[in-house]
Amino acid sequence: MAFKEYTYGLFKSDIKKLLRKRLNLKDKIRYHRQKANKFEQIELPKIEKKINDFLKRVEKKN
């Protein structure tokens, strides 16, 4: 999965960091099937919620 191009100026590094975390978790899910349920149902939604909240805050500022 490639990163989408987000152009939020000062916030670009922050969104890339969050996207990297999400990508890392998705890789863990692929390689650790025993723990996949925990990652998919607990950790991944937390990070995706952070990404969505961050994007909403940035859109309000712009």
Protein Blocks (a to p, Z undefined) as FASTA:
>chain_A
ZZddddehjmmmmmmmmmmmmmmmmmmmmmmmmlmmmmmmmmmmmmmmmmmmmmmmmmmm
ZZ
